[in-house]
Amino acid sequence: SGTVTSTLPLASGLLQSDLIFRTDTNIVTSNTTSTQNVFNVGVTLQSNTVYYFEGLYTFTKTVSATAHTLNLGFGGSAIVDKILYHVDTIDDNGSIPQVDSTDMSAIINTASLTGIKGNYGNAAQTVSALFNGTVSITTGGTFIPQFSTSATVGPYTVNSGSYIKFSAMGAAGAN
């Protein structure tokens, strides 16, 4: 009859959809140690839902050789029950493309700002963080990708092409 019927798995009451933010232009951040939003935006996540997330941030700066750490995390009004994610970092004292033999991996189980590698001390610095994990949201609200530095080192720039993606997996508390 020419009619196509799609059956969607609605057992959890969730439709699979991705929430993606990708910057098409460089974002120059502030020269501060205060918490800053990576993209100047957040996403609204639903209550009692588990999300898979992944992303790639690339930060560059060109001034100040002050040693510092770069910290990643999430803020906003959403209440996090559990979070676990893996971060691979590449850093170089230059620009993209990056190749470095001192890459590092970290496993993080908090939404709070957490250092992703030891001290960076180059005036010209590029740091890339590739990450993925899951987060369980108890109470829905905004969930905002954030970062900070441990010292005032001149502004970092979030490079165009940096992105973050969220996908609802199912109800909180379910395997």
C-alpha positions in Angstrom: 0.0 0.0 0.0 3.0 2.3 0.1 2.6 2.9 3.9 5.6 2.5 6.2 5.1 2.0 9.9 7.9 2.6 12.3 7.9 1.0 15.7 10.0 2.8 18.3 11.2 1.2 21.5 9.2 3.2 24.1 9.5 0.9 27.1 11.4 3.6 29.0 9.1 6.4 27.7 12.1 8.0 26.0 12.7 8.7 22.3 16.3 8.4 21.3 17.5 11.9 20.3 20.8 13.7 20.5 21.3 17.1 22.0 24.5 18.5 20.3 26.2 21.8 20.6 29.2 22.6 18.3 30.9 26.0 18.0 31.4 27.2 14.5 33.6 30.1 15.7 36.3 30.5 18.2 35.1 31.6 21.7 37.6 33.8 23.6 37.2 33.3 27.4 38.0 35.6 30.2 41.4 36.0 31.9 40.3 34.7 35.3 40.5 31.8 37.6 36.7 31.8 38.1 34.5 29.1 36.7 33.6 29.8 33.1 31.2 28.1 30.7 32.9 26.3 27.8 30.3 27.3 25.2 28.4 30.1 27.0 25.3 27.8 26.8 23.9 24.8 28.7 21.4 22.1 28.0 18.2 21.2 29.9 18.3 17.6 31.0 15.2 15.8 32.3 14.5 14.4 35.8 15.1 10.7 36.6 17.0 10.1 33.3 20.5 8.7 32.5 22.4 10.3 29.6 25.4 9.3 27.6 27.6 12.2 26.7 30.7 12.8 24.7 32.7 15.7 23.5 35.9 17.3 22.3 37.2 20.6 23.5 40.3 22.3 22.2 41.6 25.2 24.1 44.5 27.5 23.0 46.3 30.4 24.5 49.2 32.6 23.5 50.3 34.5 26.6 51.7 33.9 30.1 54.0 31.1 30.9 52.6 30.8 34.5 52.2 27.2 35.5 48.6 26.2 36.0 46.1 23.4 35.8 43.1 23.2 33.5 40.0 21.9 35.2 36.8 20.5 33.6 33.4 20.0 35.1 29.7 20.7 34.9 27.5 23.2 36.6 23.9 24.3 36.4 20.6 23.6 38.2 20.3 19.9 37.3 20.9 17.6 40.3 23.4 14.9 39.5 23.0 11.5 41.2 26.0 9.7 39.6 28.5 10.6 36.9 31.5 8.8 35.5 33.5 9.8 32.5 36.8 9.3 30.8 39.0 12.1 29.5 42.0 11.8 27.2 44.1 14.9 26.9 46.7 16.0 24.4 48.7 19.1 25.1 51.4 20.9 23.1 53.2 24.2 23.3 51.8 25.3 20.0 48.7 25.1 17.8 46.7 22.4 16.2 47.5 19.8 14.8 48.9 18.2 18.0 51.1 15.3 18.5 52.5 14.7 21.9 54.0 11.7 23.7 52.9 12.9 27.1 49.2 12.4 26.6 47.2 11.5 29.7 43.9 9.8 30.6 41.7 10.4 33.6 38.6 8.9 35.0 36.3 11.4 36.8 33.3 10.6 39.0 32.2 14.1 40.0 30.5 17.0 38.2 32.8 19.4 40.1 35.7 21.0 38.4 38.6 18.5 38.3 42.2 19.0 37.0 42.7 17.0 33.7 46.5 17.0 33.9 49.3 18.5 35.9 50.8 21.9 35.3 50.9 23.6 32.0 53.6 26.3 31.8 54.0 27.4 28.2 53.0 30.8 27.0 51.7 29.2 23.7 49.6 26.3 24.9 47.1 24.0 23.2 45.1 21.5 25.3 42.5 19.1 23.8 40.2 17.0 25.9 38.3 14.1 24.3 35.8 12.6 26.7 32.8 10.3 27.1 30.7 9.0 30.0 27.3 8.8 31.6 25.4 11.0 34.0 22.2 10.2 36.0 20.0 13.2 36.7 17.8 13.2 39.8 16.1 16.6 39.3 16.0 18.1 35.8 17.5 21.4 35.0 20.4 23.0 33.1 23.6 21.1 32.8 26.5 23.4 31.7 29.9 22.4 30.5 32.5 24.4 32.5 36.2 24.9 33.0 38.6 26.9 35.1 42.4 27.5 35.5 44.3 27.4 38.7 46.1 30.7 37.9 45.4 33.8 35.8 47.2 32.9 32.6 45.6 35.1 29.9 42.5 34.0 28.1 42.1 30.6 26.6 40.2 30.3 23.3 37.7 27.5 22.8 38.5 26.5 19.2 35.8 26.2 16.5 34.7 22.6 16.0 34.7 21.9 19.8 31.5 20.1 20.7 29.4 18.2 23.3 26.6 15.7 22.7 24.0 14.2 25.1 21.8 11.2 24.4 19.1 9.9 26.7 19.7 6.3 27.6 16.8 5.4 29.9 15.3 5.9 33.3 17.5 6.6 36.3 18.2 3.6 38.5 17.8 1.1 35.7 20.7 -1.0 34.3 
